[in-house]
């Protein structure tokens, strides 16, 4: 017959295993027109002790061109080594101490959608191998989400956004062909019809919304409407959700 102490220990161990099993190395869906560059963020969830990351991903070279890694806006100071060969990208990352946040962005993998790709098609960026380690190089159980790139004439992603500065889904990008981007303008509205933010390719280097209003304040969680104009003609309408 088990003692109360034994039962408590078993419960703690089970909860610990469940937490570690939920650790995710993620790479969500992205969209864009032919010729556009898309960012595929690599991030960890429920892994605030991660100090080492190794992974190998594979992509369709007839659909995508790998162009490199971007660490802009990423807070983690990992030492990194990368290798790209035969439509595969291998990355090794290490730092002296584990991450302090349970959800944190690591890097962005950059891909360019080839001009020959047809609208409406999609491809998967597939994890072939992956490992997480703590500061003592002990393995951390983890799972992954394969990345998907969809081709559309106008794309708005990610949606929803979580503007909490963790490097994951902080910003919604409005992606459209270069021939239209220079004259594009976006208006963000609240559900009551009030204008929250307005920006254009002339006023910003990228067509993106970081969840803030004109005064720079992050908006409350909820649903917001957008209208995308090109040459003052509304070509796309939709909604963006802010989550915490």
N, C-alpha and C positions, 0 to 999 in steps of 0.2 A: 504494500500500500504506500503510495507516494505521500511524502510530507508536504506541508503547505509551502515550505521553502523550495522543494523540488518543483512543485507546480508553478511557482512564481518564476523560477529560472527558465522552465520550459516556455512559458508565455513570453518572457523577454526575448529568448532566442528566436521564437517564431516570429515575433514582431520585427526583430532585426533582420531576419532573412527576407521577410516581406518587403521591408524598406529597401534593402539592397537590390532585390529582384526588380523593383520598380525604377531603378536607375536607368535613364534613357539617354543614349547618344543620338540626337535627333537631326533630321535634315528634311524640312517640310517642302510643300509644293511651291513652285514659282511659275510665273507666266511672263510672256513677252512676245513681240512680233519677230519675224525673221531678221537677223542682224543685231538684235538687242543683246546686251550683256545682262545676265541674271546672277544674283548672289544667292548661294545656297549656304545658309548659316549652319555651322556645327556648334551644338550647345549640349550641356548636360543638365539633367533635372534630378533632384534628390541625390546629389553627389557632392556635398560640401567638403569632402576630404580628398577629392581627386587631385593628384599631383603628377600623374603620368597618363598620356593618351597615345595610343597607336592604332592606326586604322588603314585599310586599303579599300578604295572604292573604284568601281568600274563604270564607264559611260560609253554611249554609242557615238563613235567618232564621226559617223556620217550625219549625225543630228546636232552634236555639240562640239565646240572647240574649247578645250581647257585653256584659260588665260592666266591663271595664277591664284594667289591667296591674298586676301585683304584683311588686315587687322584693325582698320579704322574703327574707332568707337569701342573696341574690345578692351576691357580692363585687365584681363589676365596677362601676366608677364611670363609666358612660357618660352623656354628655349625650343627652337623648332628646326626640324630637318624634313625636307620634302623631296619627292622623286616622281616624275611623270614619264610614263613609258607605255606605249601600246594601249592607249585608252584606259589606263589605270593610273590612279594617283595614290601614292603612299605618303603618310604623314606620321612623324613621331614628335611628341611634345613632352616637355618635362619642366617642372619647377621644384624649388626646394621644399615648399610647404603646400598643404592641401588648400583647395579653394575654400573661401569663407562663405560663399553664397550657395543655397540649395539649387538655384537655377542660374546658370551663367553661360553667356556666349563665349566661344573659344576663338573661332576664325570664320571667315567667309570664303568658300570656294567660288571662284569666278568662272563662268562659262559663257561663251557667245553662241547664240542660236545661229546655225548656218543659214545663209540667204536662200538656199535651195529647199529648205524645209517648208512643207505646205501648212497653211492655216488649219487649225482644228486637230492637228496631230499632237502626240505626246510621247515622251520617252522617260525611262526610269534610270536614275543614278543609284547603283546597287552597292550595298556594303558587302565586301568579300571577306573581310577580316576586321576585327575590332577588339580592343582591350582597354580597360581602365585600371589604374594602379593608385595606391595611396603613397604617402611619402616614404614608407618602408618597402615599397615595391610589392606589397601584397595585392593580389588581383581583387577587383571590385566587380561583382556580378552586374551585368548590364544587358539592356536590350537596345534595339535600334528601330528607326523608322526610315524606310527607303525614300529617297527624294524623287519628285516628279517634276518635269518641266513640260508645260503645255504651251502651245503656240496659238496666239490670238492676235487680231489686229490691234486691239487696245486691251491692256491688262491692268488690274488694280490688285496689288498683293502686298503683304499678307493681309488677311481679313478673317478674324479680328486682329487688332493690335493691342499690345500691352506696353504702353509707354512708361516703363519703370527703370530705364537705363541699364538693363541687364544684358544688352546686346542681342536680344532675341525678340523679334517681332515688335521692335520699338517704333518703327516707321512704316507707313503705307506708301508704296511707290506707285505712281501712275506712269505706265510704260506704253509708248506708242511709237510708230515709225519716225525716223529722223525728219522725214519730209513734212510731218505734221507737228512735231514737238516744238519747233521754234515759235509757232503762233498759238500754242496751247495755253489755256488758263483754267484753273480749277477753283470752284467755290464750294465751301463746306457749310452746311446749314444744320441747325438744331431741328428737332422734329416740329417745333412750333413755327419754323420758317425763318428764324433769326440767323443772320450770317455770322458764322463763327470765325472763318478764316478765308482769305482769298490769296492766291499766289499764281505766278506764271513762270515760264521758262526765262523770261527777261529779268524777273525779280529774284529768282532762286537758281542755283546751279543744277538742281534736280527737281523734278516734279514729285514732291513727297510731302506727306503730312505726318507730323510727329505727335499728333493728338493735342496740340496747344492752340489756344485762340490767338487773336491779334496781339493781345497784351503779353503773350508768352506763358500763360497759365495753362497747365494740363487740365483738360476737360474731365468732367465726371464720367464714370463708366456709363455706357448706354449706346444707343444707336444714333448715328449722324448720317445725314444725306450729303451726297456730292453731285455736282454737275461738272462735266468736263467739256470745255468749249474749245473749238478750233476755228479760227477766223470768226469769232463771235457767234458761231453756230454750235448749239448743244448737240454733241455727238454721242455722249454716254451719260447715263444717270444711274445711281445706285446708292448703296448704304455701306458705311464702315462702322464696325462695332468696336468700342473701347472696353477692354476688360482689365481687371486688376489681378 
